[in-house]
Amino acid sequence: MDIMFRIHEFVLLLYFISLSALSYDLFFRNRQARKVSFYIVTVAAALQVVGFISIGVSIGRIPVQTTFEGLYALSILIILTGLVHYKRSDSEVALFIYVLTAFVLFAIHTFAPVQYSRITEVSTLMNELLVIHVGLALIAYVLFFVSVIHAVIYIIQYDNLKKKRFNRLFFSLFSIGTAEKMMVRSMLFGVFSMTISILLGAMWGINIIGMEIFTDFKVLGTIVVVLMYAALLFHLKTERNILRFAKLNITAFIICMLNYIFITQLSNFHFWGY
């Protein structure tokens, strides 16, 4: 694992170099620096994927059972989404946000005082249902992140249009209509993915643990998150205030991440044993 730690440090270094190149591009409008940053991030993402697979092979299980293991998978999904998003939008600002977020999540994972274990209480019980449950939850978090990025862009572009400020930042971001559409659609698919994840997790929990699974902090916190996002979508349909929706979206995402990182630490959902 010491070699793997060094690889993780190298990946973080690549992310830092990429962020530096992107910052240079944002300040001096240097497209060559942006291309270099994109290629560096691609290499870093590839190394992350290889590392994730290597860890899974070495410990004999899919490393997504703990919060910090989930951060690894989440950072991979976010950076891969960011690379695809950049190729479609060519927005260096959006790419910078994706890279910065993946960098922070991966740094937390790398330097967290947590050791991988081949055998855990959950490993003997893990099945396809649980794998799908965790996978759908991670996908939902990525979709919520994509939604909040477009919420930030919507607010920025709304302010630019209101003040008729057509500067370089305005043309570096996609249109306010695109931001609105992606913000709503990403949240809608995120709620759907998280709802299915909760249902599958509940089925697994009831069969393995029993009805007391519904008193678990992780389950309760995630249900609150889904209801919160569903309420936001209902508010949008009834009020049609996109600017307020975008601001509430940012608040909801902060609560969502606080639930994932802190509240779920009080849970034993994925670590039940006989």
PLY file of the C-alpha trace (Angstrom):
ply
format ascii 1.0
element vertex 274
property float x
property float y
property float z
element edge 273
property int vertex1
property int vertex2
end_header
0.00 0.00 0.00
3.03 2.30 0.42
3.60 2.19 -3.36
-0.09 2.95 -3.89
0.20 5.93 -1.54
3.09 7.28 -3.63
1.01 6.85 -6.77
-1.81 8.76 -5.11
0.61 11.55 -4.25
1.73 11.64 -7.89
-1.90 11.87 -9.02
-2.43 14.80 -6.64
0.68 16.46 -8.10
-0.75 16.05 -11.60
-4.01 17.61 -10.47
-2.11 20.53 -8.94
-0.15 21.09 -12.18
-3.38 20.90 -14.15
-5.07 23.44 -11.88
-2.06 25.74 -12.25
-2.25 25.50 -16.04
-5.99 26.15 -15.99
-5.48 29.16 -13.72
-2.93 30.51 -16.19
-5.43 30.03 -19.00
-8.20 31.78 -17.04
-6.01 34.81 -16.34
-4.11 35.10 -19.64
-6.43 33.32 -22.09
-3.84 30.79 -23.20
-5.57 27.92 -25.01
-2.34 25.92 -25.19
-2.20 25.84 -21.38
-5.78 24.56 -21.38
-4.87 21.72 -23.73
-1.89 20.77 -21.58
-4.12 20.80 -18.50
-6.66 18.55 -20.21
-4.03 15.96 -21.15
-2.53 16.01 -17.65
-5.95 15.50 -16.07
-6.62 12.62 -18.47
-3.41 10.91 -17.30
-4.32 11.55 -13.65
-7.81 10.11 -14.17
-6.38 7.02 -15.86
-3.98 6.47 -12.96
-6.87 6.85 -10.51
-8.92 4.23 -12.33
-5.96 1.83 -12.45
-5.30 2.46 -8.75
-8.93 1.85 -7.84
-8.95 -1.46 -9.73
-5.60 -2.43 -8.17
-6.87 -1.76 -4.64
-10.02 -3.76 -5.32
-7.97 -6.73 -6.56
-5.55 -6.56 -3.62
-8.23 -6.48 -0.91
-10.63 -8.81 -2.71
-13.65 -6.52 -2.71
-14.99 -3.35 -4.33
-13.58 -0.46 -2.23
-16.75 1.61 -1.78
-17.99 0.39 1.61
-16.74 3.27 3.77
-17.18 7.00 3.37
-13.49 7.52 2.55
-13.47 4.66 0.05
-16.54 6.24 -1.51
-14.63 9.53 -1.85
-12.14 7.73 -4.11
-14.89 6.42 -6.38
-16.72 9.76 -6.25
-13.60 11.69 -7.29
-13.12 9.32 -10.25
-16.72 9.72 -11.39
-16.52 13.50 -11.05
-13.29 13.87 -13.03
-14.48 11.50 -15.78
-17.73 13.47 -15.98
-15.70 16.67 -16.11
-13.57 15.44 -19.01
-16.64 14.44 -21.02
-18.37 17.71 -20.10
-15.36 19.74 -21.22
-15.18 17.98 -24.58
-18.83 18.86 -25.16
-18.81 22.43 -23.82
-15.18 23.57 -24.17
-15.63 25.58 -20.95
-12.37 25.97 -19.03
-14.24 27.36 -16.02
-16.37 24.22 -15.72
-13.29 22.02 -16.16
-11.50 23.97 -13.41
-14.39 23.33 -11.00
-14.44 19.61 -11.82
-10.66 19.26 -11.39
-10.60 21.27 -8.16
-13.42 19.19 -6.65
-11.81 15.88 -7.67
-8.48 17.13 -6.28
-10.01 18.01 -2.89
-11.95 14.73 -2.58
-8.95 12.64 -3.60
-6.68 14.55 -1.21
-9.08 13.86 1.68
-9.12 10.18 0.74
-5.33 9.96 0.33
-4.39 11.53 3.65
-7.26 10.13 5.72
-6.02 7.92 8.60
-7.92 4.91 7.22
-6.45 1.56 6.21
-7.90 -0.81 3.64
-8.93 -4.19 4.96
-9.37 -7.37 2.97
-11.96 -8.77 5.37
-14.69 -6.60 6.89
-18.01 -7.41 8.47
-19.76 -6.45 5.28
-17.56 -8.39 2.88
-19.19 -11.73 3.65
-22.63 -10.24 3.05
-21.90 -8.12 0.02
-23.87 -9.06 -3.04
-24.93 -7.61 -6.35
-27.83 -5.76 -4.76
-25.53 -3.86 -2.41
-23.06 -3.07 -5.19
-25.83 -1.61 -7.37
-27.18 0.33 -4.37
-23.81 1.99 -3.69
-23.15 2.58 -7.40
-26.48 4.35 -7.95
-25.89 6.50 -4.86
-22.49 7.61 -6.16
-23.99 8.38 -9.58
-26.66 10.48 -7.84
-23.99 12.49 -6.00
-22.23 13.16 -9.31
-25.50 14.30 -10.89
-26.19 16.61 -7.93
-22.68 18.01 -8.39
-23.28 18.60 -12.11
-26.55 20.33 -11.20
-24.89 22.64 -8.68
-22.15 23.58 -11.16
-24.81 24.71 -13.61
-26.60 26.51 -10.77
-23.45 28.55 -10.12
-23.05 29.23 -13.84
-26.71 30.25 -14.10
-26.28 32.80 -11.28
-23.11 34.19 -12.88
-24.67 34.47 -16.35
-27.89 35.96 -14.93
-25.84 38.66 -13.22
-23.81 39.27 -16.40
-26.96 39.67 -18.48
-28.65 41.87 -15.90
-25.67 44.23 -15.80
-24.98 43.82 -19.54
-21.46 42.73 -18.69
-20.29 40.78 -21.73
-16.75 40.08 -20.61
-14.42 37.12 -21.14
-16.06 35.17 -18.31
-19.44 35.54 -20.01
-18.17 33.95 -23.22
-16.20 31.27 -21.33
-19.43 29.83 -19.92
-22.38 28.31 -21.71
-25.63 30.18 -22.16
-28.06 30.81 -19.34
-30.61 28.60 -21.13
-28.18 25.67 -21.26
-27.29 26.17 -17.60
-30.96 26.13 -16.62
-31.71 23.01 -18.65
-28.70 21.05 -17.36
-29.30 22.17 -13.76
-32.87 20.88 -13.71
-32.26 17.69 -15.70
-29.22 16.67 -13.64
-31.15 17.14 -10.41
-34.13 15.20 -11.75
-31.99 12.23 -12.78
-30.07 12.49 -9.49
-33.28 12.24 -7.46
-34.37 9.25 -9.55
-31.01 7.50 -9.12
-30.89 8.17 -5.38
-34.49 6.99 -4.91
-33.75 3.66 -6.62
-30.56 3.39 -4.55
-32.52 3.87 -1.32
-35.11 1.27 -2.31
-32.43 -1.31 -3.16
-30.52 -0.49 0.03
-33.70 -0.84 2.07
-34.38 -4.25 0.51
-30.84 -5.37 1.39
-31.08 -3.89 4.89
-34.45 -5.46 5.71
-33.23 -8.90 4.63
-29.92 -8.63 6.48
-30.60 -6.40 9.48
-34.35 -6.07 9.82
-36.79 -3.18 10.14
-34.46 -1.32 12.52
-32.56 -0.27 9.39
-35.01 2.63 9.17
-33.59 4.06 12.40
-30.08 4.21 10.93
-28.62 7.72 10.58
-27.34 7.03 7.05
-30.74 5.91 5.83
-32.61 8.76 7.52
-30.13 11.36 6.30
-30.28 10.12 2.70
-34.09 10.07 2.75
-34.06 13.68 3.96
-31.70 14.60 1.11
-33.99 13.02 -1.51
-37.08 14.71 -0.04
-35.21 18.02 -0.01
-34.32 17.76 -3.69
-37.84 16.59 -4.57
-39.24 19.62 -2.73
-36.91 21.84 -4.77
-38.21 20.39 -8.03
-41.80 20.84 -6.84
-40.99 24.44 -5.86
-39.60 25.07 -9.34
-42.72 23.69 -11.00
-45.06 25.82 -8.88
-43.06 29.06 -8.62
-40.92 29.03 -11.80
-38.32 31.22 -10.11
-35.12 29.85 -11.67
-32.77 32.22 -9.84
-34.13 31.24 -6.43
-34.06 27.60 -7.48
-30.37 27.90 -8.39
-29.51 29.47 -5.01
-31.48 26.81 -3.11
-29.75 24.16 -5.23
-26.36 25.31 -3.92
-27.62 25.18 -0.33
-29.10 21.72 -0.88
-25.81 20.40 -2.26
-23.89 21.67 0.78
-26.38 19.87 3.05
-26.08 16.76 0.85
-22.27 16.69 1.21
-22.44 17.35 4.96
-24.79 14.37 5.23
-22.43 12.17 3.18
-19.21 13.11 4.95
-20.34 13.64 8.55
-23.82 12.25 9.33
-23.11 8.88 7.75
-20.13 8.43 10.09
-22.73 7.67 12.78
-24.06 4.78 10.68
-23.25 1.09 10.76
-25.39 0.32 7.70
-22.66 -1.21 5.53
-20.77 -2.80 8.42
-23.35 -5.10 9.97
-22.25 -8.55 10.99
-23.56 -11.52 12.89
0 1
1 2
2 3
3 4
4 5
5 6
6 7
7 8
8 9
9 10
10 11
11 12
12 13
13 14
14 15
15 16
16 17
17 18
18 19
19 20
20 21
21 22
22 23
23 24
24 25
25 26
26 27
27 28
28 29
29 30
30 31
31 32
32 33
33 34
34 35
35 36
36 37
37 38
38 39
39 40
40 41
41 42
42 43
43 44
44 45
45 46
46 47
47 48
48 49
49 50
50 51
51 52
52 53
53 54
54 55
55 56
56 57
57 58
58 59
59 60
60 61
61 62
62 63
63 64
64 65
65 66
66 67
67 68
68 69
69 70
70 71
71 72
72 73
73 74
74 75
75 76
76 77
77 78
78 79
79 80
80 81
81 82
82 83
83 84
84 85
85 86
86 87
87 88
88 89
89 90
90 91
91 92
92 93
93 94
94 95
95 96
96 97
97 98
98 99
99 100
100 101
101 102
102 103
103 104
104 105
105 106
106 107
107 108
108 109
109 110
110 111
111 112
112 113
113 114
114 115
115 116
116 117
117 118
118 119
119 120
120 121
121 122
122 123
123 124
124 125
125 126
126 127
127 128
128 129
129 130
130 131
131 132
132 133
133 134
134 135
135 136
136 137
137 138
138 139
139 140
140 141
141 142
142 143
143 144
144 145
145 146
146 147
147 148
148 149
149 150
150 151
151 152
152 153
153 154
154 155
155 156
156 157
157 158
158 159
159 160
160 161
161 162
162 163
163 164
164 165
165 166
166 167
167 168
168 169
169 170
170 171
171 172
172 173
173 174
174 175
175 176
176 177
177 178
178 179
179 180
180 181
181 182
182 183
183 184
184 185
185 186
186 187
187 188
188 189
189 190
190 191
191 192
192 193
193 194
194 195
195 196
196 197
197 198
198 199
199 200
200 201
201 202
202 203
203 204
204 205
205 206
206 207
207 208
208 209
209 210
210 211
211 212
212 213
213 214
214 215
215 216
216 217
217 218
218 219
219 220
220 221
221 222
222 223
223 224
224 225
225 226
226 227
227 228
228 229
229 230
230 231
231 232
232 233
233 234
234 235
235 236
236 237
237 238
238 239
239 240
240 241
241 242
242 243
243 244
244 245
245 246
246 247
247 248
248 249
249 250
250 251
251 252
252 253
253 254
254 255
255 256
256 257
257 258
258 259
259 260
260 261
261 262
262 263
263 264
264 265
265 266
266 267
267 268
268 269
269 270
270 271
271 272
272 273
